[in-house]
Amino acid sequence: MPVKFEHLIEVNDLANPLQEPLTREELWFGLLCRAEDARAFLPGLEACHIVERSDDGLVRDLHFGHTVIRDRVSFKTLDWICFESEATDEHAGGSLKISIEEPEAGALFLRFCYQTTLPEGAGSENGRYAEFVRSAYHQSDVDTVRVIRMIAVSGGLQQ
């Protein structure tokens, strides 16, 4: 049975005058950069090959050394993007949906919703492993926002 967990990451802290706010469009194009070439977003990823493309998504092969993970990316423009990886002998598979939330003008958040086959069981070896993975996913998601900011500052998010 799949395990679900999610968290919210603040993109624009409107109370911080030192932080340059991102627009919804900049944030969206940063997420598209993650879909087109995820190397800057996924440590250890050596290559990202698009094998199929359509108006509302793509299929990619992600190369981590000798391990290749195929995933499907679907999206609704300026709203959400979803990555669904296929299960293999080396990879359990799962999905990640990233939604853009804007409770008030300019207050942007990303909601990361994971569905994995990680075993649960608080206090058990499996439960501790699942907590470690959740923590790693959270850090990766914080890094996603950091990379999107770096791309925006460098002018890489041109429409």
C-alpha positions as CSV (number, residue, x, y, z in Angstrom):
1,M,0.0,0.0,0.0
2,P,1.4,3.4,-1.0
3,V,2.5,5.8,1.8
4,K,1.6,9.4,1.3
5,F,3.3,12.4,2.9
6,E,3.4,16.1,2.1
7,H,4.9,19.4,3.1
8,L,4.7,23.0,2.2
9,I,7.7,25.3,1.4
10,E,7.4,29.0,1.4
11,V,8.8,30.6,-1.7
12,N,8.2,34.3,-1.1
13,D,8.5,35.6,2.5
14,L,6.6,38.8,2.1
15,A,7.8,40.0,5.5
16,N,11.5,39.8,4.4
17,P,12.4,42.9,2.4
18,L,15.8,41.4,1.6
19,Q,14.3,38.5,-0.4
20,E,13.6,39.2,-4.0
21,P,10.1,37.7,-4.6
22,L,9.6,35.3,-7.5
23,T,6.6,35.6,-9.7
24,R,4.3,32.7,-10.3
25,E,5.6,32.5,-13.9
26,E,9.2,32.4,-12.7
27,L,8.4,29.7,-10.2
28,W,6.5,27.7,-12.9
29,F,9.3,28.0,-15.4
30,G,11.7,26.8,-12.7
31,L,9.6,23.7,-12.2
32,L,9.6,23.2,-16.0
33,C,13.4,23.4,-15.9
34,R,13.3,20.5,-13.3
35,A,11.2,18.5,-15.8
36,E,13.4,19.3,-18.9
37,D,16.8,18.6,-17.2
38,A,16.7,17.6,-13.6
39,R,20.5,17.4,-13.1
40,A,20.7,20.7,-11.1
41,F,17.8,19.5,-8.9
42,L,18.8,15.8,-8.2
43,P,22.3,15.2,-6.8
44,G,23.8,12.1,-8.4
45,L,21.8,12.4,-11.6
46,E,24.2,12.0,-14.5
47,A,21.8,12.4,-17.4
48,C,18.2,13.2,-18.2
49,H,16.9,12.1,-21.6
50,I,13.5,13.1,-22.9
51,V,12.1,10.0,-24.7
52,E,8.6,11.3,-25.5
53,R,6.9,14.7,-25.5
54,S,3.3,15.8,-25.7
55,D,1.3,19.0,-25.0
56,D,0.7,18.1,-21.4
57,G,3.8,16.1,-20.4
58,L,6.8,14.1,-21.2
59,V,8.6,10.8,-20.5
60,R,12.2,10.8,-19.3
61,D,15.0,8.4,-18.6
62,L,17.0,9.5,-15.5
63,H,20.5,8.0,-15.4
64,F,22.0,7.6,-11.9
65,G,25.2,5.7,-12.8
66,H,24.1,2.2,-14.1
67,T,20.6,2.7,-12.8
68,V,18.0,4.2,-15.2
69,I,14.6,5.3,-13.9
70,R,11.9,6.1,-16.3
71,D,9.3,8.6,-15.2
72,R,6.3,10.4,-16.7
73,V,5.9,14.1,-16.1
74,S,2.4,15.6,-16.4
75,F,1.3,19.2,-15.6
76,K,-1.3,21.9,-15.6
77,T,0.4,25.1,-16.7
78,L,1.1,27.6,-13.8
79,D,-0.7,25.2,-11.4
80,W,1.0,21.8,-10.8
81,I,3.5,19.3,-12.1
82,C,3.6,15.6,-11.3
83,F,6.5,13.1,-11.6
84,E,5.5,9.4,-11.7
85,S,8.4,6.9,-11.7
86,E,8.0,3.3,-12.8
87,A,8.8,0.5,-10.4
88,T,11.8,-1.7,-11.3
89,D,14.0,-4.2,-9.6
90,E,16.3,-1.3,-8.5
91,H,13.6,1.3,-7.8
92,A,10.3,1.1,-5.9
93,G,8.5,3.7,-8.0
94,G,6.3,6.4,-6.7
95,S,5.0,9.9,-7.5
96,L,5.6,13.5,-6.6
97,K,3.1,16.2,-7.3
98,I,4.3,19.8,-6.8
99,S,1.5,22.4,-6.6
100,I,1.8,26.2,-6.6
101,E,-0.3,27.8,-3.9
102,E,-0.9,31.5,-3.6
103,P,-3.1,32.3,-0.6
104,E,-2.6,36.0,-1.2
105,A,-1.1,38.0,-4.0
106,G,2.6,37.3,-4.2
107,A,2.6,34.9,-1.2
108,L,3.8,31.8,-3.1
109,F,4.2,28.3,-1.7
110,L,5.0,25.0,-3.2
111,R,3.2,21.9,-1.8
112,F,5.1,18.7,-2.3
113,C,2.9,15.6,-2.2
114,Y,4.7,12.2,-2.3
115,Q,3.2,8.8,-2.8
116,T,5.8,6.0,-2.2
117,T,6.0,2.4,-1.4
118,L,8.1,3.1,1.7
119,P,7.1,0.9,4.6
120,E,5.7,2.5,7.6
121,G,5.8,1.5,11.3
122,A,6.8,4.1,13.8
123,G,9.7,2.9,16.0
124,S,10.5,0.0,13.7
125,E,13.5,-0.2,11.4
126,N,11.2,0.4,8.4
127,G,9.7,3.4,10.2
128,R,13.1,5.0,10.9
129,Y,14.1,4.5,7.3
130,A,10.9,6.1,6.1
131,E,11.6,9.1,8.4
132,F,15.1,9.4,7.0
133,V,13.8,9.4,3.4
134,R,11.1,12.0,4.3
135,S,13.8,14.2,5.7
136,A,16.0,13.8,2.6
137,Y,13.0,14.6,0.4
138,H,12.2,17.7,2.4
139,Q,15.8,18.9,2.1
140,S,15.7,18.2,-1.6
141,D,12.5,20.3,-1.9
142,V,14.1,23.2,-0.1
143,D,17.0,22.9,-2.5
144,T,14.5,22.9,-5.4
145,V,13.4,26.4,-4.4
146,R,17.0,27.5,-4.0
147,V,17.9,26.3,-7.5
148,I,14.9,28.0,-9.0
149,R,16.0,31.2,-7.3
150,M,19.5,30.8,-8.7
151,I,18.1,30.2,-12.2
152,A,15.8,33.3,-11.9
153,V,18.7,35.5,-10.7
154,S,21.0,34.4,-13.5
155,G,18.3,35.3,-16.0
156,G,17.7,31.7,-17.0
157,L,13.9,32.1,-16.7
158,Q,13.1,34.1,-19.8
159,Q,9.7,33.5,-21.4
